[in-house]
Amino acid sequence: MRRTTISPRAICPFLLVAWLSSVPLAAGQDPAPPPQAPSDRAVNPAQPDFTIVALPTTLRIPRFGSSFRVTHRFTRRLGEGSFKDLVSDFFGFDSGAQIGLEYRFGIMAGTQIGIHRTSDRTIQLFGQQQVLHQGQNFPLGVDVIATIEGTNNFRDRYMPGIGAVVSRTLGRHGAFYAHPIWIHDTNSVASSLDEDYTFLLGLGGRLRVRPSLYLVGEIVPRFGYEPGVDQYSFGIERRAGGHSFQLNFGNGFGTTMSQLAVGGITNDDLFIGFNISRKFF
């Protein structure tokens, strides 16, 4: 039988190809493409919901995605009467409440619209557009928000508003927000000499203390027409899949921009409430 031998010269081209395939790209050649940005449909651990308590966040909603939210503010003051009275009223849950229902929809990437109606028959329509995304080139996220509200089921007193939502996320640990928002026609009894607008400068944040557990808080200082006191709220929130469950405490019931412009009830008492939201994407 004839023996077949392989010449070293025949092996050399194969060794050369193998070596070249392991060499890094030379200078001047295109680098590997950067990693893709997270999908709008993925959970964002830093800001898992579209609101803090009443103020909005910069969380994006995917195109044709939607979300539903229920807000519930009980009207019993937690400091009213004795502790026994409070327990008898089941910590305020037996009292009346102001309820809000909200639906938002993503019409395109970075653009969302929605409607929010409260049980005092105020209807708020809103739109929000992301203009800057926090990343390597810019340290903040910025959205533009526009609202218009009407009382008596959008038949009386129209109060338009426009402003911005500015966010700074802290990796996966939470986010801080600022809300410079101007609301017109907030003074229902204004004369020609009175201010008929309110400028909100909301401040808030969400801190992730466990993988699905958050602490939330916000305060809404105001300028211009500012009846009442500045509304503030704080609470604890749990995320479970597409749901968010929040138990909150605050000095007012406001969940729309005009209600926040009117302000809280008092600085001496707190009211208990909750938010429940569900994402459909």
C-alpha atoms as a printed R data frame, in Angstrom:
    type eleno elety resid chain resno       x      y      z
1   ATOM     1    CA   MET     A     1   0.000  0.000  0.000
2   ATOM     2    CA   ARG     A     2   1.302  3.405 -0.951
3   ATOM     3    CA   ARG     A     3   1.812  5.739  2.022
4   ATOM     4    CA   THR     A     4   0.412  9.280  1.676
5   ATOM     5    CA   THR     A     5   2.470 12.012  3.254
6   ATOM     6    CA   ILE     A     6   1.504 15.644  3.828
7   ATOM     7    CA   SER     A     7   4.183 18.159  3.074
8   ATOM     8    CA   PRO     A     8   4.865 20.959  5.583
9   ATOM     9    CA   ARG     A     9   4.460 23.366  2.674
10  ATOM    10    CA   ALA     A    10   0.853 22.168  2.180
11  ATOM    11    CA   ILE     A    11   0.029 22.769  5.849
12  ATOM    12    CA   CYS     A    12   1.406 26.311  5.965
13  ATOM    13    CA   PRO     A    13  -1.501 28.032  4.087
14  ATOM    14    CA   PHE     A    14  -4.037 26.514  6.475
15  ATOM    15    CA   LEU     A    15  -2.021 27.619  9.518
16  ATOM    16    CA   LEU     A    16  -1.781 31.130  8.072
17  ATOM    17    CA   VAL     A    17  -5.569 31.369  7.573
18  ATOM    18    CA   ALA     A    18  -6.197 30.141 11.121
19  ATOM    19    CA   TRP     A    19  -3.774 32.661 12.560
20  ATOM    20    CA   LEU     A    20  -5.246 35.573 10.590
21  ATOM    21    CA   SER     A    21  -8.765 34.698 11.757
22  ATOM    22    CA   SER     A    22  -7.661 35.074 15.397
23  ATOM    23    CA   VAL     A    23  -5.971 38.467 14.948
24  ATOM    24    CA   PRO     A    24  -7.962 41.515 16.235
25  ATOM    25    CA   LEU     A    25  -9.199 44.045 13.692
26  ATOM    26    CA   ALA     A    26  -6.492 46.388 12.531
27  ATOM    27    CA   ALA     A    27  -6.625 50.086 13.326
28  ATOM    28    CA   GLY     A    28  -8.900 51.974 10.977
29  ATOM    29    CA   GLN     A    29 -11.307 49.105 10.435
30  ATOM    30    CA   ASP     A    30 -14.933 49.284 11.672
31  ATOM    31    CA   PRO     A    31 -15.310 48.039 15.286
32  ATOM    32    CA   ALA     A    32 -17.994 45.648 16.376
33  ATOM    33    CA   PRO     A    33 -21.446 47.269 16.559
34  ATOM    34    CA   PRO     A    34 -22.422 48.638 20.003
35  ATOM    35    CA   PRO     A    35 -24.941 46.715 22.087
36  ATOM    36    CA   GLN     A    36 -28.574 47.465 21.326
37  ATOM    37    CA   ALA     A    37 -30.554 49.727 23.671
38  ATOM    38    CA   PRO     A    38 -33.051 47.920 25.903
39  ATOM    39    CA   SER     A    39 -36.451 47.395 24.352
40  ATOM    40    CA   ASP     A    40 -39.336 49.617 25.488
41  ATOM    41    CA   ARG     A    41 -41.153 46.375 26.309
42  ATOM    42    CA   ALA     A    42 -38.514 45.284 28.830
43  ATOM    43    CA   VAL     A    43 -38.920 46.054 32.542
44  ATOM    44    CA   ASN     A    44 -37.010 49.171 33.565
45  ATOM    45    CA   PRO     A    45 -35.877 48.511 37.174
46  ATOM    46    CA   ALA     A    46 -35.043 52.189 37.767
47  ATOM    47    CA   GLN     A    47 -38.511 53.472 36.829
48  ATOM    48    CA   PRO     A    48 -41.041 50.660 36.588
49  ATOM    49    CA   ASP     A    49 -44.140 52.867 36.253
50  ATOM    50    CA   PHE     A    50 -45.362 55.957 34.406
51  ATOM    51    CA   THR     A    51 -45.973 57.976 37.579
52  ATOM    52    CA   ILE     A    52 -44.276 58.445 40.953
53  ATOM    53    CA   VAL     A    53 -47.411 59.050 43.052
54  ATOM    54    CA   ALA     A    54 -49.229 61.728 41.046
55  ATOM    55    CA   LEU     A    55 -46.369 63.227 39.003
56  ATOM    56    CA   PRO     A    56 -45.238 61.596 35.722
57  ATOM    57    CA   THR     A    57 -41.959 59.838 34.976
58  ATOM    58    CA   THR     A    58 -40.027 59.521 31.701
59  ATOM    59    CA   LEU     A    59 -40.740 55.797 31.293
60  ATOM    60    CA   ARG     A    60 -41.321 55.078 27.612
61  ATOM    61    CA   ILE     A    61 -44.279 53.092 26.389
62  ATOM    62    CA   PRO     A    62 -43.809 50.932 23.270
63  ATOM    63    CA   ARG     A    63 -45.705 51.610 20.077
64  ATOM    64    CA   PHE     A    64 -49.272 50.322 20.420
65  ATOM    65    CA   GLY     A    65 -48.614 49.423 24.063
66  ATOM    66    CA   SER     A    66 -51.017 50.628 26.727
67  ATOM    67    CA   SER     A    67 -51.392 50.968 30.479
68  ATOM    68    CA   PHE     A    68 -54.298 51.321 32.901
69  ATOM    69    CA   ARG     A    69 -54.132 52.936 36.354
70  ATOM    70    CA   VAL     A    70 -56.493 53.358 39.306
71  ATOM    71    CA   THR     A    71 -55.854 56.074 41.904
72  ATOM    72    CA   HIS     A    72 -57.739 56.044 45.213
73  ATOM    73    CA   ARG     A    73 -57.497 58.731 47.909
74  ATOM    74    CA   PHE     A    74 -59.516 58.243 51.101
75  ATOM    75    CA   THR     A    75 -60.918 61.463 52.546
76  ATOM    76    CA   ARG     A    76 -60.631 60.640 56.276
77  ATOM    77    CA   ARG     A    77 -57.841 62.429 58.091
78  ATOM    78    CA   LEU     A    78 -55.615 59.874 59.765
79  ATOM    79    CA   GLY     A    79 -55.129 62.186 62.756
80  ATOM    80    CA   GLU     A    80 -58.837 62.743 63.317
81  ATOM    81    CA   GLY     A    81 -60.200 61.337 66.602
82  ATOM    82    CA   SER     A    82 -58.486 58.714 68.735
83  ATOM    83    CA   PHE     A    83 -56.530 55.687 67.580
84  ATOM    84    CA   LYS     A    84 -59.536 53.563 68.503
85  ATOM    85    CA   ASP     A    85 -61.674 55.672 66.145
86  ATOM    86    CA   LEU     A    86 -59.111 55.198 63.393
87  ATOM    87    CA   VAL     A    87 -59.105 51.423 63.882
88  ATOM    88    CA   SER     A    88 -62.929 51.427 63.903
89  ATOM    89    CA   ASP     A    89 -62.832 53.144 60.493
90  ATOM    90    CA   PHE     A    90 -60.277 50.550 59.317
91  ATOM    91    CA   PHE     A    91 -57.562 53.227 59.068
92  ATOM    92    CA   GLY     A    92 -59.712 55.356 56.799
93  ATOM    93    CA   PHE     A    93 -60.719 52.646 54.330
94  ATOM    94    CA   ASP     A    94 -64.360 52.952 55.483
95  ATOM    95    CA   SER     A    95 -64.479 56.622 54.492
96  ATOM    96    CA   GLY     A    96 -65.380 58.225 51.185
97  ATOM    97    CA   ALA     A    97 -62.729 58.594 48.505
98  ATOM    98    CA   GLN     A    98 -61.700 60.448 45.384
99  ATOM    99    CA   ILE     A    99 -61.061 57.899 42.656
100 ATOM   100    CA   GLY     A   100 -59.229 58.322 39.370
101 ATOM   101    CA   LEU     A   101 -59.140 56.112 36.279
102 ATOM   102    CA   GLU     A   102 -56.387 56.519 33.698
103 ATOM   103    CA   TYR     A   103 -55.578 54.963 30.344
104 ATOM   104    CA   ARG     A   104 -52.485 55.715 28.264
105 ATOM   105    CA   PHE     A   105 -51.463 54.519 24.822
106 ATOM   106    CA   GLY     A   106 -48.218 54.558 22.844
107 ATOM   107    CA   ILE     A   107 -48.827 55.946 19.356
108 ATOM   108    CA   MET     A   108 -45.145 55.668 18.375
109 ATOM   109    CA   ALA     A   109 -41.773 55.090 20.014
110 ATOM   110    CA   GLY     A   110 -41.280 57.770 22.677
111 ATOM   111    CA   THR     A   111 -44.762 59.257 22.243
112 ATOM   112    CA   GLN     A   112 -47.730 58.553 24.516
113 ATOM   113    CA   ILE     A   113 -51.203 59.998 24.970
114 ATOM   114    CA   GLY     A   114 -53.790 59.381 27.666
115 ATOM   115    CA   ILE     A   115 -56.894 60.321 29.579
116 ATOM   116    CA   HIS     A   116 -57.388 60.574 33.352
117 ATOM   117    CA   ARG     A   117 -60.803 61.082 34.982
118 ATOM   118    CA   THR     A   118 -61.413 61.635 38.685
119 ATOM   119    CA   SER     A   119 -64.656 61.126 40.592
120 ATOM   120    CA   ASP     A   120 -65.169 64.899 41.000
121 ATOM   121    CA   ARG     A   121 -65.855 64.774 37.230
122 ATOM   122    CA   THR     A   122 -62.562 66.356 36.164
123 ATOM   123    CA   ILE     A   123 -61.161 64.960 32.912
124 ATOM   124    CA   GLN     A   124 -57.529 65.439 31.925
125 ATOM   125    CA   LEU     A   125 -56.206 64.713 28.430
126 ATOM   126    CA   PHE     A   126 -52.441 64.539 28.088
127 ATOM   127    CA   GLY     A   127 -49.637 63.855 25.648
128 ATOM   128    CA   GLN     A   128 -45.968 63.208 26.371
129 ATOM   129    CA   GLN     A   129 -43.012 63.152 23.974
130 ATOM   130    CA   GLN     A   130 -39.441 62.162 24.793
131 ATOM   131    CA   VAL     A   131 -36.933 64.663 23.411
132 ATOM   132    CA   LEU     A   132 -33.723 63.526 25.128
133 ATOM   133    CA   HIS     A   133 -32.742 60.069 26.316
134 ATOM   134    CA   GLN     A   134 -30.277 59.621 29.166
135 ATOM   135    CA   GLY     A   135 -27.149 57.979 27.830
136 ATOM   136    CA   GLN     A   136 -23.461 58.456 27.138
137 ATOM   137    CA   ASN     A   137 -24.034 61.744 25.318
138 ATOM   138    CA   PHE     A   138 -26.482 63.335 27.788
139 ATOM   139    CA   PRO     A   139 -26.809 62.828 31.560
140 ATOM   140    CA   LEU     A   140 -30.583 63.413 31.790
141 ATOM   141    CA   GLY     A   141 -33.812 62.219 30.257
142 ATOM   142    CA   VAL     A   142 -36.199 64.959 29.136
143 ATOM   143    CA   ASP     A   143 -39.836 64.671 28.048
144 ATOM   144    CA   VAL     A   144 -42.212 67.423 26.966
145 ATOM   145    CA   ILE     A   145 -45.725 67.091 28.405
146 ATOM   146    CA   ALA     A   146 -48.919 68.915 27.436
147 ATOM   147    CA   THR     A   147 -52.267 68.638 29.241
148 ATOM   148    CA   ILE     A   148 -55.740 70.096 29.117
149 ATOM   149    CA   GLU     A   149 -58.409 69.603 31.769
150 ATOM   150    CA   GLY     A   150 -62.088 70.328 31.924
151 ATOM   151    CA   THR     A   151 -64.419 70.181 34.899
152 ATOM   152    CA   ASN     A   152 -67.965 68.790 34.841
153 ATOM   153    CA   ASN     A   153 -66.944 66.021 32.434
154 ATOM   154    CA   PHE     A   154 -65.010 68.413 30.190
155 ATOM   155    CA   ARG     A   155 -67.920 70.854 29.782
156 ATOM   156    CA   ASP     A   156 -66.772 73.699 32.066
157 ATOM   157    CA   ARG     A   157 -63.490 75.511 32.836
158 ATOM   158    CA   TYR     A   158 -60.668 74.408 30.584
159 ATOM   159    CA   MET     A   159 -57.172 74.493 32.088
160 ATOM   160    CA   PRO     A   160 -54.329 73.871 29.621
161 ATOM   161    CA   GLY     A   161 -50.800 73.155 30.739
162 ATOM   162    CA   ILE     A   162 -47.366 72.589 29.255
163 ATOM   163    CA   GLY     A   163 -44.002 71.709 30.734
164 ATOM   164    CA   ALA     A   164 -41.253 69.133 31.002
165 ATOM   165    CA   VAL     A   165 -40.343 66.000 32.926
166 ATOM   166    CA   VAL     A   166 -36.611 65.801 33.677
167 ATOM   167    CA   SER     A   167 -35.194 62.544 35.019
168 ATOM   168    CA   ARG     A   168 -31.919 61.144 36.222
169 ATOM   169    CA   THR     A   169 -31.831 57.373 36.662
170 ATOM   170    CA   LEU     A   170 -29.329 55.796 39.059
171 ATOM   171    CA   GLY     A   171 -28.452 52.604 37.241
172 ATOM   172    CA   ARG     A   172 -30.934 49.989 38.411
173 ATOM   173    CA   HIS     A   173 -31.416 51.613 41.829
174 ATOM   174    CA   GLY     A   174 -34.044 54.286 41.135
175 ATOM   175    CA   ALA     A   175 -34.493 57.754 39.688
176 ATOM   176    CA   PHE     A   176 -34.989 61.420 40.600
177 ATOM   177    CA   TYR     A   177 -37.294 63.835 38.786
178 ATOM   178    CA   ALA     A   178 -38.067 67.520 38.322
179 ATOM   179    CA   HIS     A   179 -41.317 68.796 36.802
180 ATOM   180    CA   PRO     A   180 -41.412 72.442 35.651
181 ATOM   181    CA   ILE     A   181 -45.037 72.721 34.432
182 ATOM   182    CA   TRP     A   182 -47.191 75.787 33.759
183 ATOM   183    CA   ILE     A   183 -50.998 75.566 34.190
184 ATOM   184    CA   HIS     A   184 -53.339 78.300 32.920
185 ATOM   185    CA   ASP     A   185 -56.750 79.379 34.275
186 ATOM   186    CA   THR     A   186 -56.291 77.873 37.718
187 ATOM   187    CA   ASN     A   187 -58.003 80.782 39.496
188 ATOM   188    CA   SER     A   188 -61.764 80.420 39.013
189 ATOM   189    CA   VAL     A   189 -62.521 83.788 40.634
190 ATOM   190    CA   ALA     A   190 -59.655 85.797 39.150
191 ATOM   191    CA   SER     A   191 -60.142 89.520 38.459
192 ATOM   192    CA   SER     A   192 -58.052 91.519 36.011
193 ATOM   193    CA   LEU     A   193 -55.498 92.123 38.775
194 ATOM   194    CA   ASP     A   194 -55.228 88.532 39.991
195 ATOM   195    CA   GLU     A   195 -52.846 85.864 38.786
196 ATOM   196    CA   ASP     A   196 -54.641 83.252 36.717
197 ATOM   197    CA   TYR     A   197 -51.884 80.679 36.355
198 ATOM   198    CA   THR     A   198 -49.877 78.324 38.521
199 ATOM   199    CA   PHE     A   199 -46.306 77.233 37.864
200 ATOM   200    CA   LEU     A   200 -45.504 73.816 39.328
201 ATOM   201    CA   LEU     A   201 -41.976 72.757 40.183
202 ATOM   202    CA   GLY     A   202 -42.539 69.165 41.208
203 ATOM   203    CA   LEU     A   203 -39.708 67.167 42.728
204 ATOM   204    CA   GLY     A   204 -39.816 63.425 43.303
205 ATOM   205    CA   GLY     A   205 -37.991 60.139 43.307
206 ATOM   206    CA   ARG     A   206 -38.200 56.372 43.463
207 ATOM   207    CA   LEU     A   207 -35.651 54.264 45.346
208 ATOM   208    CA   ARG     A   208 -35.354 50.526 44.743
209 ATOM   209    CA   VAL     A   209 -34.747 48.813 48.097
210 ATOM   210    CA   ARG     A   210 -35.433 45.214 46.999
211 ATOM   211    CA   PRO     A   211 -35.585 43.631 43.523
212 ATOM   212    CA   SER     A   212 -39.313 44.458 43.239
213 ATOM   213    CA   LEU     A   213 -39.847 46.832 46.193
214 ATOM   214    CA   TYR     A   214 -39.583 50.634 46.018
215 ATOM   215    CA   LEU     A   215 -39.912 53.703 48.215
216 ATOM   216    CA   VAL     A   216 -41.515 56.707 46.485
217 ATOM   217    CA   GLY     A   217 -41.955 60.359 47.360
218 ATOM   218    CA   GLU     A   218 -42.798 63.712 45.770
219 ATOM   219    CA   ILE     A   219 -43.548 67.337 46.632
220 ATOM   220    CA   VAL     A   220 -45.102 70.016 44.421
221 ATOM   221    CA   PRO     A   221 -43.976 73.588 45.213
222 ATOM   222    CA   ARG     A   222 -45.998 76.225 43.311
223 ATOM   223    CA   PHE     A   223 -45.704 79.829 42.146
224 ATOM   224    CA   GLY     A   224 -48.346 82.253 40.929
225 ATOM   225    CA   TYR     A   225 -51.858 81.389 42.074
226 ATOM   226    CA   GLU     A   226 -51.298 78.962 44.944
227 ATOM   227    CA   PRO     A   227 -54.250 78.326 47.247
228 ATOM   228    CA   GLY     A   228 -53.974 75.669 49.925
229 ATOM   229    CA   VAL     A   229 -50.591 74.196 50.760
230 ATOM   230    CA   ASP     A   230 -48.002 72.455 48.608
231 ATOM   231    CA   GLN     A   231 -49.085 68.851 48.124
232 ATOM   232    CA   TYR     A   232 -46.666 66.103 49.093
233 ATOM   233    CA   SER     A   233 -46.932 62.313 49.075
234 ATOM   234    CA   PHE     A   234 -44.820 59.312 49.984
235 ATOM   235    CA   GLY     A   235 -45.335 55.578 49.963
236 ATOM   236    CA   ILE     A   236 -44.175 52.059 49.291
237 ATOM   237    CA   GLU     A   237 -44.594 50.203 46.014
238 ATOM   238    CA   ARG     A   238 -44.396 46.597 44.890
239 ATOM   239    CA   ARG     A   239 -43.920 45.475 41.281
240 ATOM   240    CA   ALA     A   240 -45.301 42.083 40.235
241 ATOM   241    CA   GLY     A   241 -44.883 41.352 36.539
242 ATOM   242    CA   GLY     A   242 -46.867 43.985 34.643
243 ATOM   243    CA   HIS     A   243 -48.630 45.175 37.816
244 ATOM   244    CA   SER     A   244 -47.573 47.852 40.292
245 ATOM   245    CA   PHE     A   245 -49.239 48.152 43.708
246 ATOM   246    CA   GLN     A   246 -48.594 51.315 45.725
247 ATOM   247    CA   LEU     A   247 -49.742 52.314 49.209
248 ATOM   248    CA   ASN     A   248 -49.271 56.039 49.724
249 ATOM   249    CA   PHE     A   249 -49.829 58.837 52.242
250 ATOM   250    CA   GLY     A   250 -50.218 62.513 51.471
251 ATOM   251    CA   ASN     A   251 -51.753 65.817 52.504
252 ATOM   252    CA   GLY     A   252 -54.120 66.051 49.531
253 ATOM   253    CA   PHE     A   253 -56.083 64.185 46.886
254 ATOM   254    CA   GLY     A   254 -54.732 65.702 43.655
255 ATOM   255    CA   THR     A   255 -53.853 63.371 40.771
256 ATOM   256    CA   THR     A   256 -54.264 65.776 37.807
257 ATOM   257    CA   MET     A   257 -52.198 68.883 37.069
258 ATOM   258    CA   SER     A   258 -54.940 71.365 37.970
259 ATOM   259    CA   GLN     A   259 -55.614 69.505 41.228
260 ATOM   260    CA   LEU     A   260 -51.916 69.658 42.081
261 ATOM   261    CA   ALA     A   261 -52.018 73.387 41.271
262 ATOM   262    CA   VAL     A   262 -54.809 73.874 43.816
263 ATOM   263    CA   GLY     A   263 -52.578 72.140 46.374
264 ATOM   264    CA   GLY     A   264 -53.021 69.962 49.415
265 ATOM   265    CA   ILE     A   265 -55.630 70.196 52.169
266 ATOM   266    CA   THR     A   266 -53.433 70.778 55.216
267 ATOM   267    CA   ASN     A   267 -49.916 70.272 56.503
268 ATOM   268    CA   ASP     A   268 -51.172 68.910 59.822
269 ATOM   269    CA   ASP     A   269 -52.934 65.734 58.633
270 ATOM   270    CA   LEU     A   270 -52.305 62.852 56.297
271 ATOM   271    CA   PHE     A   271 -54.676 60.860 54.095
272 ATOM   272    CA   ILE     A   272 -54.139 57.285 53.018
273 ATOM   273    CA   GLY     A   273 -54.489 56.113 49.419
274 ATOM   274    CA   PHE     A   274 -53.283 53.664 46.834
275 ATOM   275    CA   ASN     A   275 -52.406 53.337 43.143
276 ATOM   276    CA   ILE     A   276 -52.773 50.174 41.063
277 ATOM   277    CA   SER     A   277 -51.419 50.044 37.523
278 ATOM   278    CA   ARG     A   278 -51.283 47.379 34.829
279 ATOM   279    CA   LYS     A   279 -49.210 47.426 31.653
280 ATOM   280    CA   PHE     A   280 -50.469 45.741 28.490
281 ATOM   281    CA   PHE     A   281 -47.252 45.043 26.583
